[in-house]
Amino acid sequence: MKPSQVILDTNVLIAALRSRGGASFELLRLIGDERWRLHLSTALLLEYEEVARREAQHFWLETERIEDLLDFLCANGQEHAISFHWRPFLADPDDDFLVELAVAANASYIVTHNLRDFAGVETFGIEAITPAQMLVKLEETT
């Protein structure tokens, strides 16, 4: 069984850090699971860090542990250097780097809470899905 290749939008990481009760947290808990592989870029890691530090007062995680979480993501994800740009492609150009990462990683999924923001990614053979939908896909591979 080949693992699913996945990009996590920043809103999924932030949702996981706000609540331990949802699908976003479950995906965070499952990082390193053999059924899927997390893909990262420097731009995505910097966005994770910037938003996490800005929103830290709303998290169950202590602020000083954000760096540990980022280290964990780096240790368990596969990082890609992006050497091409198709901008603008999405309605929100701030999300274009996620599509570029997904193409570079040959990812099947961009997991996000904002599906409408990723309309058109199917052009590249990528599916935008919610964290709950990703969990269902992982269960189907068991």
Buried (B, 14 or more C-beta within 10 A) or exposed (E): EEBBBBBBBBBBBBBBBBEEEBBBBBBBEBBEBEBBBBBBBEEBBEBBBEBBEEBBEEBEBEEEEBEEBBEBBEEEBEBBEBEEEEEEBBEEEEBBBBBBBBBBBEBBBBBBBBBEBBEEBEEBEBBBBBBBBBBEBBEEEE
